[in-house]
Amino acid sequence: MAPSRKREREILLSDGEDVTEKYYGVVVSRVRNKIERLDDDPPALDSHVSLGEELREVVCNE
């Protein structure tokens, strides 16, 4: 089962100190895949009244 986002955050913040190097790599890969999927989302989110702007605010800390 995949770790929760909270657990992924904990693993990344601790540089994987409490997990194996292999599992840390799995978590990093999983997060990279999430980032890549975000690349496809803006056009769809921009078609909604506010979702595109909400994404930009979160990602850009505006």
CHARMM internal coordinates of N, CA and C (Angstrom, degrees):
IC EDIT
DIST 1 N 1 CA 1.4481
DIST 1 CA 1 C 1.5350
ANGL 1 N 1 CA 1 C 109.28
DIST 1 C 2 N 1.3062
ANGL 1 CA 1 C 2 N 116.66
DIHE 1 N 1 CA 1 C 2 N 140.45
DIST 2 N 2 CA 1.4609
ANGL 1 C 2 N 2 CA 121.67
DIHE 1 CA 1 C 2 N 2 CA -179.33
DIST 2 CA 2 C 1.5228
ANGL 2 N 2 CA 2 C 110.43
DIHE 1 C 2 N 2 CA 2 C -71.32
DIST 2 C 3 N 1.3347
ANGL 2 CA 2 C 3 N 116.29
DIHE 2 N 2 CA 2 C 3 N 145.53
DIST 3 N 3 CA 1.4615
ANGL 2 C 3 N 3 CA 118.56
DIHE 2 CA 2 C 3 N 3 CA 178.38
DIST 3 CA 3 C 1.5238
ANGL 3 N 3 CA 3 C 110.23
DIHE 2 C 3 N 3 CA 3 C -70.90
DIST 3 C 4 N 1.3103
ANGL 3 CA 3 C 4 N 116.02
DIHE 3 N 3 CA 3 C 4 N 157.39
DIST 4 N 4 CA 1.4558
ANGL 3 C 4 N 4 CA 120.37
DIHE 3 CA 3 C 4 N 4 CA 177.20
DIST 4 CA 4 C 1.5260
ANGL 4 N 4 CA 4 C 109.24
DIHE 3 C 4 N 4 CA 4 C -70.86
DIST 4 C 5 N 1.3075
ANGL 4 CA 4 C 5 N 115.81
DIHE 4 N 4 CA 4 C 5 N 163.06
DIST 5 N 5 CA 1.4628
ANGL 4 C 5 N 5 CA 119.62
DIHE 4 CA 4 C 5 N 5 CA 177.26
DIST 5 CA 5 C 1.5209
ANGL 5 N 5 CA 5 C 110.65
DIHE 4 C 5 N 5 CA 5 C -59.80
DIST 5 C 6 N 1.3386
ANGL 5 CA 5 C 6 N 115.52
DIHE 5 N 5 CA 5 C 6 N -36.55
DIST 6 N 6 CA 1.4657
ANGL 5 C 6 N 6 CA 119.27
DIHE 5 CA 5 C 6 N 6 CA 178.88
DIST 6 CA 6 C 1.5249
ANGL 6 N 6 CA 6 C 110.01
DIHE 5 C 6 N 6 CA 6 C -61.76
DIST 6 C 7 N 1.3220
ANGL 6 CA 6 C 7 N 116.53
DIHE 6 N 6 CA 6 C 7 N -44.97
DIST 7 N 7 CA 1.4638
ANGL 6 C 7 N 7 CA 120.33
DIHE 6 CA 6 C 7 N 7 CA -179.60
DIST 7 CA 7 C 1.5270
ANGL 7 N 7 CA 7 C 110.75
DIHE 6 C 7 N 7 CA 7 C -67.25
DIST 7 C 8 N 1.3330
ANGL 7 CA 7 C 8 N 117.19
DIHE 7 N 7 CA 7 C 8 N -39.58
DIST 8 N 8 CA 1.4634
ANGL 7 C 8 N 8 CA 119.78
DIHE 7 CA 7 C 8 N 8 CA 176.46
DIST 8 CA 8 C 1.5201
ANGL 8 N 8 CA 8 C 109.91
DIHE 7 C 8 N 8 CA 8 C -58.19
DIST 8 C 9 N 1.3293
ANGL 8 CA 8 C 9 N 116.91
DIHE 8 N 8 CA 8 C 9 N -43.91
DIST 9 N 9 CA 1.4603
ANGL 8 C 9 N 9 CA 121.62
DIHE 8 CA 8 C 9 N 9 CA 178.66
DIST 9 CA 9 C 1.5270
ANGL 9 N 9 CA 9 C 110.96
DIHE 8 C 9 N 9 CA 9 C -59.31
DIST 9 C 10 N 1.3426
ANGL 9 CA 9 C 10 N 115.51
DIHE 9 N 9 CA 9 C 10 N -46.07
DIST 10 N 10 CA 1.4661
ANGL 9 C 10 N 10 CA 120.09
DIHE 9 CA 9 C 10 N 10 CA 179.42
DIST 10 CA 10 C 1.5235
ANGL 10 N 10 CA 10 C 110.97
DIHE 9 C 10 N 10 CA 10 C -59.19
DIST 10 C 11 N 1.3240
ANGL 10 CA 10 C 11 N 116.65
DIHE 10 N 10 CA 10 C 11 N -44.31
DIST 11 N 11 CA 1.4669
ANGL 10 C 11 N 11 CA 121.10
DIHE 10 CA 10 C 11 N 11 CA -179.20
DIST 11 CA 11 C 1.5261
ANGL 11 N 11 CA 11 C 110.28
DIHE 10 C 11 N 11 CA 11 C -63.71
DIST 11 C 12 N 1.3199
ANGL 11 CA 11 C 12 N 117.40
DIHE 11 N 11 CA 11 C 12 N -44.46
DIST 12 N 12 CA 1.4603
ANGL 11 C 12 N 12 CA 120.61
DIHE 11 CA 11 C 12 N 12 CA -179.49
DIST 12 CA 12 C 1.5258
ANGL 12 N 12 CA 12 C 111.64
DIHE 11 C 12 N 12 CA 12 C -66.86
DIST 12 C 13 N 1.3324
ANGL 12 CA 12 C 13 N 117.25
DIHE 12 N 12 CA 12 C 13 N -41.22
DIST 13 N 13 CA 1.4633
ANGL 12 C 13 N 13 CA 120.64
DIHE 12 CA 12 C 13 N 13 CA -179.47
DIST 13 CA 13 C 1.5193
ANGL 13 N 13 CA 13 C 112.66
DIHE 12 C 13 N 13 CA 13 C -66.18
DIST 13 C 14 N 1.3187
ANGL 13 CA 13 C 14 N 116.82
DIHE 13 N 13 CA 13 C 14 N -28.53
DIST 14 N 14 CA 1.4689
ANGL 13 C 14 N 14 CA 120.12
DIHE 13 CA 13 C 14 N 14 CA 179.75
DIST 14 CA 14 C 1.5284
ANGL 14 N 14 CA 14 C 111.47
DIHE 13 C 14 N 14 CA 14 C -95.58
DIST 14 C 15 N 1.3332
ANGL 14 CA 14 C 15 N 117.06
DIHE 14 N 14 CA 14 C 15 N 9.84
DIST 15 N 15 CA 1.4678
ANGL 14 C 15 N 15 CA 122.04
DIHE 14 CA 14 C 15 N 15 CA -176.75
DIST 15 CA 15 C 1.5180
ANGL 15 N 15 CA 15 C 111.93
DIHE 14 C 15 N 15 CA 15 C 53.95
DIST 15 C 16 N 1.3159
ANGL 15 CA 15 C 16 N 116.08
DIHE 15 N 15 CA 15 C 16 N 30.52
DIST 16 N 16 CA 1.4542
ANGL 15 C 16 N 16 CA 120.65
DIHE 15 CA 15 C 16 N 16 CA 175.68
DIST 16 CA 16 C 1.5142
ANGL 16 N 16 CA 16 C 114.93
DIHE 15 C 16 N 16 CA 16 C 71.56
DIST 16 C 17 N 1.3283
ANGL 16 CA 16 C 17 N 117.04
DIHE 16 N 16 CA 16 C 17 N 22.34
DIST 17 N 17 CA 1.4662
ANGL 16 C 17 N 17 CA 120.62
DIHE 16 CA 16 C 17 N 17 CA -177.57
DIST 17 CA 17 C 1.5213
ANGL 17 N 17 CA 17 C 113.50
DIHE 16 C 17 N 17 CA 17 C -60.14
DIST 17 C 18 N 1.3248
ANGL 17 CA 17 C 18 N 117.69
DIHE 17 N 17 CA 17 C 18 N -28.16
DIST 18 N 18 CA 1.4671
ANGL 17 C 18 N 18 CA 120.13
DIHE 17 CA 17 C 18 N 18 CA -175.61
DIST 18 CA 18 C 1.5293
ANGL 18 N 18 CA 18 C 113.94
DIHE 17 C 18 N 18 CA 18 C -103.86
DIST 18 C 19 N 1.3392
ANGL 18 CA 18 C 19 N 116.48
DIHE 18 N 18 CA 18 C 19 N 12.33
DIST 19 N 19 CA 1.4650
ANGL 18 C 19 N 19 CA 120.67
DIHE 18 CA 18 C 19 N 19 CA 177.25
DIST 19 CA 19 C 1.5281
ANGL 19 N 19 CA 19 C 108.80
DIHE 18 C 19 N 19 CA 19 C -134.34
DIST 19 C 20 N 1.3219
ANGL 19 CA 19 C 20 N 115.73
DIHE 19 N 19 CA 19 C 20 N 166.80
DIST 20 N 20 CA 1.4663
ANGL 19 C 20 N 20 CA 118.65
DIHE 19 CA 19 C 20 N 20 CA 178.53
DIST 20 CA 20 C 1.5262
ANGL 20 N 20 CA 20 C 109.85
DIHE 19 C 20 N 20 CA 20 C -69.16
DIST 20 C 21 N 1.3115
ANGL 20 CA 20 C 21 N 115.41
DIHE 20 N 20 CA 20 C 21 N 158.10
DIST 21 N 21 CA 1.4594
ANGL 20 C 21 N 21 CA 120.68
DIHE 20 CA 20 C 21 N 21 CA 178.32
DIST 21 CA 21 C 1.5283
ANGL 21 N 21 CA 21 C 110.63
DIHE 20 C 21 N 21 CA 21 C -60.05
DIST 21 C 22 N 1.3222
ANGL 21 CA 21 C 22 N 115.86
DIHE 21 N 21 CA 21 C 22 N -39.09
DIST 22 N 22 CA 1.4654
ANGL 21 C 22 N 22 CA 120.73
DIHE 21 CA 21 C 22 N 22 CA 179.18
DIST 22 CA 22 C 1.5295
ANGL 22 N 22 CA 22 C 110.80
DIHE 21 C 22 N 22 CA 22 C -62.63
DIST 22 C 23 N 1.3382
ANGL 22 CA 22 C 23 N 117.10
DIHE 22 N 22 CA 22 C 23 N -45.43
DIST 23 N 23 CA 1.4615
ANGL 22 C 23 N 23 CA 120.06
DIHE 22 CA 22 C 23 N 23 CA -179.08
DIST 23 CA 23 C 1.5256
ANGL 23 N 23 CA 23 C 110.76
DIHE 22 C 23 N 23 CA 23 C -67.85
DIST 23 C 24 N 1.3278
ANGL 23 CA 23 C 24 N 117.37
DIHE 23 N 23 CA 23 C 24 N -37.18
DIST 24 N 24 CA 1.4613
ANGL 23 C 24 N 24 CA 121.03
DIHE 23 CA 23 C 24 N 24 CA 176.14
DIST 24 CA 24 C 1.5286
ANGL 24 N 24 CA 24 C 109.39
DIHE 23 C 24 N 24 CA 24 C -58.49
DIST 24 C 25 N 1.3296
ANGL 24 CA 24 C 25 N 116.36
DIHE 24 N 24 CA 24 C 25 N -42.78
DIST 25 N 25 CA 1.4612
ANGL 24 C 25 N 25 CA 120.53
DIHE 24 CA 24 C 25 N 25 CA 177.46
DIST 25 CA 25 C 1.5194
ANGL 25 N 25 CA 25 C 112.29
DIHE 24 C 25 N 25 CA 25 C -61.83
DIST 25 C 26 N 1.3305
ANGL 25 CA 25 C 26 N 116.61
DIHE 25 N 25 CA 25 C 26 N -37.21
DIST 26 N 26 CA 1.4668
ANGL 25 C 26 N 26 CA 121.15
DIHE 25 CA 25 C 26 N 26 CA 177.54
DIST 26 CA 26 C 1.5269
ANGL 26 N 26 CA 26 C 109.82
DIHE 25 C 26 N 26 CA 26 C -63.50
DIST 26 C 27 N 1.3301
ANGL 26 CA 26 C 27 N 116.54
DIHE 26 N 26 CA 26 C 27 N -43.92
DIST 27 N 27 CA 1.4676
ANGL 26 C 27 N 27 CA 120.63
DIHE 26 CA 26 C 27 N 27 CA -179.76
DIST 27 CA 27 C 1.5261
ANGL 27 N 27 CA 27 C 110.07
DIHE 26 C 27 N 27 CA 27 C -64.37
DIST 27 C 28 N 1.3254
ANGL 27 CA 27 C 28 N 117.63
DIHE 27 N 27 CA 27 C 28 N -44.95
DIST 28 N 28 CA 1.4637
ANGL 27 C 28 N 28 CA 121.22
DIHE 27 CA 27 C 28 N 28 CA 179.04
DIST 28 CA 28 C 1.5292
ANGL 28 N 28 CA 28 C 110.04
DIHE 27 C 28 N 28 CA 28 C -60.29
DIST 28 C 29 N 1.3146
ANGL 28 CA 28 C 29 N 117.15
DIHE 28 N 28 CA 28 C 29 N -43.45
DIST 29 N 29 CA 1.4628
ANGL 28 C 29 N 29 CA 121.30
DIHE 28 CA 28 C 29 N 29 CA 178.53
DIST 29 CA 29 C 1.5237
ANGL 29 N 29 CA 29 C 111.20
DIHE 28 C 29 N 29 CA 29 C -62.37
DIST 29 C 30 N 1.3204
ANGL 29 CA 29 C 30 N 116.69
DIHE 29 N 29 CA 29 C 30 N -42.05
DIST 30 N 30 CA 1.4607
ANGL 29 C 30 N 30 CA 121.27
DIHE 29 CA 29 C 30 N 30 CA 179.91
DIST 30 CA 30 C 1.5340
ANGL 30 N 30 CA 30 C 110.36
DIHE 29 C 30 N 30 CA 30 C -62.16
DIST 30 C 31 N 1.3258
ANGL 30 CA 30 C 31 N 116.79
DIHE 30 N 30 CA 30 C 31 N -42.36
DIST 31 N 31 CA 1.4654
ANGL 30 C 31 N 31 CA 120.61
DIHE 30 CA 30 C 31 N 31 CA 179.62
DIST 31 CA 31 C 1.5284
ANGL 31 N 31 CA 31 C 110.13
DIHE 30 C 31 N 31 CA 31 C -67.46
DIST 31 C 32 N 1.3249
ANGL 31 CA 31 C 32 N 117.40
DIHE 31 N 31 CA 31 C 32 N -40.37
DIST 32 N 32 CA 1.4741
ANGL 31 C 32 N 32 CA 120.00
DIHE 31 CA 31 C 32 N 32 CA 177.05
DIST 32 CA 32 C 1.5269
ANGL 32 N 32 CA 32 C 110.86
DIHE 31 C 32 N 32 CA 32 C -59.99
DIST 32 C 33 N 1.3168
ANGL 32 CA 32 C 33 N 116.96
DIHE 32 N 32 CA 32 C 33 N -40.09
DIST 33 N 33 CA 1.4667
ANGL 32 C 33 N 33 CA 120.55
DIHE 32 CA 32 C 33 N 33 CA 178.01
DIST 33 CA 33 C 1.5215
ANGL 33 N 33 CA 33 C 111.06
DIHE 32 C 33 N 33 CA 33 C -62.87
DIST 33 C 34 N 1.3249
ANGL 33 CA 33 C 34 N 117.24
DIHE 33 N 33 CA 33 C 34 N -38.47
DIST 34 N 34 CA 1.4709
ANGL 33 C 34 N 34 CA 120.58
DIHE 33 CA 33 C 34 N 34 CA 177.19
DIST 34 CA 34 C 1.5239
ANGL 34 N 34 CA 34 C 110.17
DIHE 33 C 34 N 34 CA 34 C -63.21
DIST 34 C 35 N 1.3281
ANGL 34 CA 34 C 35 N 116.56
DIHE 34 N 34 CA 34 C 35 N -42.02
DIST 35 N 35 CA 1.4639
ANGL 34 C 35 N 35 CA 120.81
DIHE 34 CA 34 C 35 N 35 CA 179.24
DIST 35 CA 35 C 1.5254
ANGL 35 N 35 CA 35 C 110.06
DIHE 34 C 35 N 35 CA 35 C -62.92
DIST 35 C 36 N 1.3209
ANGL 35 CA 35 C 36 N 117.52
DIHE 35 N 35 CA 35 C 36 N -43.75
DIST 36 N 36 CA 1.4672
ANGL 35 C 36 N 36 CA 121.03
DIHE 35 CA 35 C 36 N 36 CA 178.90
DIST 36 CA 36 C 1.5245
ANGL 36 N 36 CA 36 C 111.61
DIHE 35 C 36 N 36 CA 36 C -62.00
DIST 36 C 37 N 1.3309
ANGL 36 CA 36 C 37 N 117.10
DIHE 36 N 36 CA 36 C 37 N -38.45
DIST 37 N 37 CA 1.4702
ANGL 36 C 37 N 37 CA 119.66
DIHE 36 CA 36 C 37 N 37 CA 179.13
DIST 37 CA 37 C 1.5247
ANGL 37 N 37 CA 37 C 110.97
DIHE 36 C 37 N 37 CA 37 C -65.73
DIST 37 C 38 N 1.3262
ANGL 37 CA 37 C 38 N 117.11
DIHE 37 N 37 CA 37 C 38 N -31.10
DIST 38 N 38 CA 1.4618
ANGL 37 C 38 N 38 CA 120.01
DIHE 37 CA 37 C 38 N 38 CA 178.02
DIST 38 CA 38 C 1.5217
ANGL 38 N 38 CA 38 C 111.45
DIHE 37 C 38 N 38 CA 38 C -60.51
DIST 38 C 39 N 1.3144
ANGL 38 CA 38 C 39 N 116.82
DIHE 38 N 38 CA 38 C 39 N -28.61
DIST 39 N 39 CA 1.4563
ANGL 38 C 39 N 39 CA 121.29
DIHE 38 CA 38 C 39 N 39 CA -179.75
DIST 39 CA 39 C 1.5254
ANGL 39 N 39 CA 39 C 111.48
DIHE 38 C 39 N 39 CA 39 C -60.81
DIST 39 C 40 N 1.3189
ANGL 39 CA 39 C 40 N 117.57
DIHE 39 N 39 CA 39 C 40 N -29.59
DIST 40 N 40 CA 1.4648
ANGL 39 C 40 N 40 CA 121.67
DIHE 39 CA 39 C 40 N 40 CA -179.56
DIST 40 CA 40 C 1.5246
ANGL 40 N 40 CA 40 C 113.12
DIHE 39 C 40 N 40 CA 40 C -85.65
DIST 40 C 41 N 1.3131
ANGL 40 CA 40 C 41 N 117.85
DIHE 40 N 40 CA 40 C 41 N -15.85
DIST 41 N 41 CA 1.4584
ANGL 40 C 41 N 41 CA 121.42
DIHE 40 CA 40 C 41 N 41 CA -171.49
DIST 41 CA 41 C 1.5312
ANGL 41 N 41 CA 41 C 116.62
DIHE 40 C 41 N 41 CA 41 C -79.20
DIST 41 C 42 N 1.3309
ANGL 41 CA 41 C 42 N 121.51
DIHE 41 N 41 CA 41 C 42 N -37.11
DIST 42 N 42 CA 1.4662
ANGL 41 C 42 N 42 CA 119.64
DIHE 41 CA 41 C 42 N 42 CA -173.80
DIST 42 CA 42 C 1.5224
ANGL 42 N 42 CA 42 C 115.95
DIHE 41 C 42 N 42 CA 42 C -50.96
DIST 42 C 43 N 1.3348
ANGL 42 CA 42 C 43 N 121.11
DIHE 42 N 42 CA 42 C 43 N -45.46
DIST 43 N 43 CA 1.4670
ANGL 42 C 43 N 43 CA 118.00
DIHE 42 CA 42 C 43 N 43 CA 179.74
DIST 43 CA 43 C 1.5358
ANGL 43 N 43 CA 43 C 112.96
DIHE 42 C 43 N 43 CA 43 C -58.93
DIST 43 C 44 N 1.3200
ANGL 43 CA 43 C 44 N 116.59
DIHE 43 N 43 CA 43 C 44 N -41.31
DIST 44 N 44 CA 1.4644
ANGL 43 C 44 N 44 CA 119.41
DIHE 43 CA 43 C 44 N 44 CA 179.21
DIST 44 CA 44 C 1.5235
ANGL 44 N 44 CA 44 C 110.38
DIHE 43 C 44 N 44 CA 44 C -68.63
DIST 44 C 45 N 1.3217
ANGL 44 CA 44 C 45 N 116.65
DIHE 44 N 44 CA 44 C 45 N -42.14
DIST 45 N 45 CA 1.4615
ANGL 44 C 45 N 45 CA 119.75
DIHE 44 CA 44 C 45 N 45 CA -178.99
DIST 45 CA 45 C 1.5224
ANGL 45 N 45 CA 45 C 111.40
DIHE 44 C 45 N 45 CA 45 C -68.84
DIST 45 C 46 N 1.3333
ANGL 45 CA 45 C 46 N 117.79
DIHE 45 N 45 CA 45 C 46 N -32.72
DIST 46 N 46 CA 1.4608
ANGL 45 C 46 N 46 CA 120.70
DIHE 45 CA 45 C 46 N 46 CA 178.48
DIST 46 CA 46 C 1.5218
ANGL 46 N 46 CA 46 C 112.35
DIHE 45 C 46 N 46 CA 46 C -65.88
DIST 46 C 47 N 1.3237
ANGL 46 CA 46 C 47 N 117.41
DIHE 46 N 46 CA 46 C 47 N -21.01
DIST 47 N 47 CA 1.4612
ANGL 46 C 47 N 47 CA 119.42
DIHE 46 CA 46 C 47 N 47 CA 178.58
DIST 47 CA 47 C 1.5254
ANGL 47 N 47 CA 47 C 111.25
DIHE 46 C 47 N 47 CA 47 C -75.17
DIST 47 C 48 N 1.3208
ANGL 47 CA 47 C 48 N 117.65
DIHE 47 N 47 CA 47 C 48 N -12.67
DIST 48 N 48 CA 1.4640
ANGL 47 C 48 N 48 CA 122.84
DIHE 47 CA 47 C 48 N 48 CA 176.48
DIST 48 CA 48 C 1.5259
ANGL 48 N 48 CA 48 C 108.07
DIHE 47 C 48 N 48 CA 48 C -92.11
DIST 48 C 49 N 1.3091
ANGL 48 CA 48 C 49 N 116.18
DIHE 48 N 48 CA 48 C 49 N 154.55
DIST 49 N 49 CA 1.4603
ANGL 48 C 49 N 49 CA 121.54
DIHE 48 CA 48 C 49 N 49 CA -176.43
DIST 49 CA 49 C 1.5315
ANGL 49 N 49 CA 49 C 113.08
DIHE 48 C 49 N 49 CA 49 C -55.89
DIST 49 C 50 N 1.3250
ANGL 49 CA 49 C 50 N 118.98
DIHE 49 N 49 CA 49 C 50 N -43.17
DIST 50 N 50 CA 1.4640
ANGL 49 C 50 N 50 CA 119.04
DIHE 49 CA 49 C 50 N 50 CA -173.67
DIST 50 CA 50 C 1.5279
ANGL 50 N 50 CA 50 C 115.89
DIHE 49 C 50 N 50 CA 50 C -132.62
DIST 50 C 51 N 1.3291
ANGL 50 CA 50 C 51 N 118.73
DIHE 50 N 50 CA 50 C 51 N -8.92
DIST 51 N 51 CA 1.4610
ANGL 50 C 51 N 51 CA 119.59
DIHE 50 CA 50 C 51 N 51 CA -173.46
DIST 51 CA 51 C 1.5309
ANGL 51 N 51 CA 51 C 113.56
DIHE 50 C 51 N 51 CA 51 C -64.50
DIST 51 C 52 N 1.3098
ANGL 51 CA 51 C 52 N 117.84
DIHE 51 N 51 CA 51 C 52 N -38.84
DIST 52 N 52 CA 1.4648
ANGL 51 C 52 N 52 CA 120.10
DIHE 51 CA 51 C 52 N 52 CA 178.67
DIST 52 CA 52 C 1.5159
ANGL 52 N 52 CA 52 C 111.42
DIHE 51 C 52 N 52 CA 52 C -60.46
DIST 52 C 53 N 1.3159
ANGL 52 CA 52 C 53 N 115.79
DIHE 52 N 52 CA 52 C 53 N -44.57
DIST 53 N 53 CA 1.4654
ANGL 52 C 53 N 53 CA 120.22
DIHE 52 CA 52 C 53 N 53 CA 178.99
DIST 53 CA 53 C 1.5263
ANGL 53 N 53 CA 53 C 111.24
DIHE 52 C 53 N 53 CA 53 C -66.53
DIST 53 C 54 N 1.3253
ANGL 53 CA 53 C 54 N 117.28
DIHE 53 N 53 CA 53 C 54 N -38.68
DIST 54 N 54 CA 1.4682
ANGL 53 C 54 N 54 CA 120.49
DIHE 53 CA 53 C 54 N 54 CA 178.12
DIST 54 CA 54 C 1.5228
ANGL 54 N 54 CA 54 C 110.77
DIHE 53 C 54 N 54 CA 54 C -61.76
DIST 54 C 55 N 1.3296
ANGL 54 CA 54 C 55 N 117.12
DIHE 54 N 54 CA 54 C 55 N -42.35
DIST 55 N 55 CA 1.4654
ANGL 54 C 55 N 55 CA 120.67
DIHE 54 CA 54 C 55 N 55 CA 177.88
DIST 55 CA 55 C 1.5249
ANGL 55 N 55 CA 55 C 110.15
DIHE 54 C 55 N 55 CA 55 C -60.74
DIST 55 C 56 N 1.3162
ANGL 55 CA 55 C 56 N 117.20
DIHE 55 N 55 CA 55 C 56 N -46.58
DIST 56 N 56 CA 1.4665
ANGL 55 C 56 N 56 CA 120.51
DIHE 55 CA 55 C 56 N 56 CA -179.48
DIST 56 CA 56 C 1.5275
ANGL 56 N 56 CA 56 C 111.47
DIHE 55 C 56 N 56 CA 56 C -61.93
DIST 56 C 57 N 1.3218
ANGL 56 CA 56 C 57 N 117.24
DIHE 56 N 56 CA 56 C 57 N -39.89
DIST 57 N 57 CA 1.4621
ANGL 56 C 57 N 57 CA 120.23
DIHE 56 CA 56 C 57 N 57 CA 178.92
DIST 57 CA 57 C 1.5236
ANGL 57 N 57 CA 57 C 111.18
DIHE 56 C 57 N 57 CA 57 C -61.62
DIST 57 C 58 N 1.3195
ANGL 57 CA 57 C 58 N 116.43
DIHE 57 N 57 CA 57 C 58 N -42.85
DIST 58 N 58 CA 1.4665
ANGL 57 C 58 N 58 CA 120.15
DIHE 57 CA 57 C 58 N 58 CA -179.32
DIST 58 CA 58 C 1.5235
ANGL 58 N 58 CA 58 C 110.89
DIHE 57 C 58 N 58 CA 58 C -69.16
DIST 58 C 59 N 1.3235
ANGL 58 CA 58 C 59 N 116.91
DIHE 58 N 58 CA 58 C 59 N -46.69
DIST 59 N 59 CA 1.4627
ANGL 58 C 59 N 59 CA 120.91
DIHE 58 CA 58 C 59 N 59 CA -175.69
DIST 59 CA 59 C 1.5283
ANGL 59 N 59 CA 59 C 111.39
DIHE 58 C 59 N 59 CA 59 C -71.17
DIST 59 C 60 N 1.3088
ANGL 59 CA 59 C 60 N 116.71
DIHE 59 N 59 CA 59 C 60 N -38.66
DIST 60 N 60 CA 1.4689
ANGL 59 C 60 N 60 CA 120.57
DIHE 59 CA 59 C 60 N 60 CA -175.70
DIST 60 CA 60 C 1.5242
ANGL 60 N 60 CA 60 C 112.84
DIHE 59 C 60 N 60 CA 60 C -96.27
DIST 60 C 61 N 1.3245
ANGL 60 CA 60 C 61 N 117.90
DIHE 60 N 60 CA 60 C 61 N -1.16
DIST 61 N 61 CA 1.4704
ANGL 60 C 61 N 61 CA 122.72
DIHE 60 CA 60 C 61 N 61 CA -178.27
DIST 61 CA 61 C 1.5169
ANGL 61 N 61 CA 61 C 112.25
DIHE 60 C 61 N 61 CA 61 C 55.29
DIST 61 C 62 N 1.3153
ANGL 61 CA 61 C 62 N 116.58
DIHE 61 N 61 CA 61 C 62 N 40.82
DIST 62 N 62 CA 1.4670
ANGL 61 C 62 N 62 CA 120.67
DIHE 61 CA 61 C 62 N 62 CA 179.94
DIST 62 CA 62 C 1.5066
ANGL 62 N 62 CA 62 C 110.69
DIHE 61 C 62 N 62 CA 62 C -88.93
END
COOR INIT
IC SEED 1 N 1 CA 1 C
IC BUILD
